């Protein structure tokens, strides 16, 4: 038995209303036209039981989360938006008279899938971009950016009476409400308290192929191996913080050319035109972070704790990849910055 409630698939009186109000050039119209959303149910099925009442459609719940990140709206507010915004209702496949699932159902869905479920969904979206020819695997660009934790770092933390005799890491004190967040450094003079979002993007169109999240104190280079999981790129570039002998050996062992920016380049590297071309393309990742932070809430944590922050970053990366999918699959090609 199908464990999910069905969504609108047949024509109805309200179709003519949607046709008149939702224009074909709208991002959400194009996305619905391009993507076969059945993969959502396929990936979510293992997290549900065939026993009991049917649950809300995972497609509807996933799309609500997507809208939440696309327009940088809280999960509580997206419930109201999806009930009253006609374009959102069209995208979700709801009838005009239907209300959207409530925000608590959305939170339960997020917790039900967890990091594993959203990692699987991210991988399926990446696979879709590959099938559409958006990924070449010729060059992967990796980097990490900081995210501020959802805590007041100036608030004095007083340990509970039962913890008086326990040693508490100085790293954890400012974020007593977020025990996974840590201090990190953007530079020698600029520090932050929170997390790092590590990404690997393909140089052809900027599709994010790899994603990881860590506490703020972790070194960027510790996540290089996670950035080369899946189909291997022919070459990889990164900034100087990754320039260690061990990192070059890891890439060499995987058969990947290392175009990591050298702190002290030798004559052979300086004469390598491919190295300079890879370094030139590295700036693409900065644009990715700029878009995610400006439009999709990527600069600050929505949640507390590493598992939930990992889900946040996976959803942000999924959102970015869907926008690229629309940009390069439908003429004319637009920009990834506007949300229409």
Order of alpha helices (4+ residues) and beta strands (2+ residues): alpha-alpha-alpha-alpha-alpha-alpha-alpha-beta-alpha-beta-beta-beta-beta-alpha-beta-alpha-alpha-alpha-alpha
